[in-house]
Amino acid sequence: MGDSRKPFVPPNHWLVTSQIDVQSFVEAAIYEERELSSTSSPSSLPIPVIALPTPTSTFRARNLQSLSKRQLAHLSPRLGVLNNIPFAIPFDTRVSVFRTFVLNDAVATAERRSTNS
């Protein structure tokens, strides 16, 4: 049995790759995330804010829950795009941003553990 769904837009119609430089978008999103997390976290370590909830990000998530999606998008437009219209950014780009956030979270957790010991 075949796929009977008919596409109503051309492939990659929603992607904004023709309007933005994807590499600079990634760098700016990571920078914004670091800046936003350093102002909302007790330490100045670069900590991700859009990662899935994990035990290491629970404290930060509680601090950032006070921000609405609109406030987050105003403070950090690129993170707002990733949170509100992720389909506009290519999947591979979103994965690379997420992996960077996870790596930053692992580094921050290791540094917090070493300073608390």
C-alpha positions as CSV (number, residue, x, y, z in Angstrom):
1,M,0.0,0.0,0.0
2,G,1.5,3.4,-1.0
3,D,1.4,6.7,0.6
4,S,-1.8,8.5,-0.4
5,R,-1.0,11.8,1.2
6,K,-0.5,14.7,-1.3
7,P,2.0,17.4,-0.5
8,F,0.6,20.9,-0.4
9,V,3.9,22.7,-0.4
10,P,7.2,22.0,-2.1
11,P,9.9,20.1,-0.2
12,N,11.8,22.2,2.4
13,H,9.2,25.0,2.0
14,W,9.3,25.9,5.7
15,L,13.1,26.1,6.0
16,V,14.6,29.6,6.3
17,T,18.0,28.6,5.1
18,S,17.8,31.0,2.1
19,Q,17.1,33.9,4.5
20,I,19.8,33.2,7.1
21,D,23.3,32.0,7.4
22,V,22.9,28.7,9.2
23,Q,26.4,28.6,10.7
24,S,26.0,32.1,12.2
25,F,22.6,31.2,13.5
26,V,24.0,28.2,15.4
27,E,26.8,30.3,16.8
28,A,24.4,33.1,17.9
29,A,22.0,30.6,19.4
30,I,24.7,29.0,21.5
31,Y,26.0,32.5,22.5
32,E,22.4,33.6,23.5
33,E,21.9,30.4,25.4
34,R,25.1,31.0,27.4
35,E,24.3,34.6,28.1
36,L,20.7,33.8,29.2
37,S,21.7,30.9,31.4
38,S,24.5,32.9,33.0
39,T,22.1,35.6,34.0
40,S,19.4,33.2,35.3
41,S,21.8,30.7,37.0
42,P,23.8,31.2,40.2
43,S,27.0,30.5,38.4
44,S,28.3,32.0,35.2
45,L,28.9,28.6,33.6
46,P,27.5,28.1,30.1
47,I,24.4,26.0,30.7
48,P,21.8,25.0,28.1
49,V,18.2,26.1,28.4
50,I,16.4,24.1,25.7
51,A,17.7,20.7,26.5
52,L,15.3,18.0,27.7
53,P,14.8,18.0,31.4
54,T,17.6,16.1,33.1
55,P,18.5,15.8,36.8
56,T,21.4,18.2,36.2
57,S,19.2,20.8,34.6
58,T,16.3,20.7,37.1
59,F,17.4,23.8,39.1
60,R,17.9,25.8,35.9
61,A,14.6,24.7,34.5
62,R,12.8,26.0,37.6
63,N,14.5,29.4,37.2
64,L,13.6,29.6,33.6
65,Q,10.0,28.5,33.9
66,S,9.2,31.9,35.2
67,L,9.9,33.2,31.6
68,S,7.1,32.7,29.1
69,K,7.9,31.6,25.6
70,R,7.2,35.2,24.5
71,Q,9.7,36.6,27.0
72,L,12.3,34.0,26.1
73,A,11.9,34.8,22.4
74,H,12.3,38.5,23.2
75,L,15.4,38.0,25.2
76,S,16.9,35.5,22.8
77,P,15.4,35.5,19.3
78,R,17.3,32.5,18.0
79,L,16.3,30.4,21.0
80,G,12.7,31.6,20.4
81,V,12.9,30.3,16.9
82,L,14.2,27.0,18.1
83,N,11.4,26.8,20.7
84,N,8.5,28.1,18.8
85,I,9.1,27.2,15.1
86,P,11.8,24.5,15.1
87,F,10.6,23.2,11.7
88,A,12.0,26.4,10.1
89,I,15.6,25.3,11.0
90,P,17.0,22.2,9.2
91,F,17.0,19.0,11.3
92,D,20.8,18.5,11.2
93,T,21.3,22.1,12.4
94,R,18.9,21.6,15.3
95,V,20.7,18.4,16.2
96,S,24.1,20.1,16.2
97,V,22.7,22.9,18.5
98,F,21.2,20.3,20.9
99,R,24.4,18.3,21.0
100,T,26.3,21.5,21.9
101,F,23.9,22.3,24.6
102,V,24.3,18.7,26.0
103,L,28.1,19.0,25.9
104,N,27.9,22.4,27.7
105,D,25.7,20.9,30.3
106,A,28.0,18.0,30.9
107,V,31.0,20.4,31.3
108,A,29.0,22.7,33.6
109,T,27.9,19.7,35.7
110,A,31.5,18.3,36.0
111,E,32.7,21.8,37.0
112,R,30.0,22.1,39.6
113,R,30.7,18.7,41.0
114,S,34.5,19.4,41.2
115,T,33.9,22.7,43.0
116,N,31.4,21.2,45.5
117,S,33.7,18.4,46.4
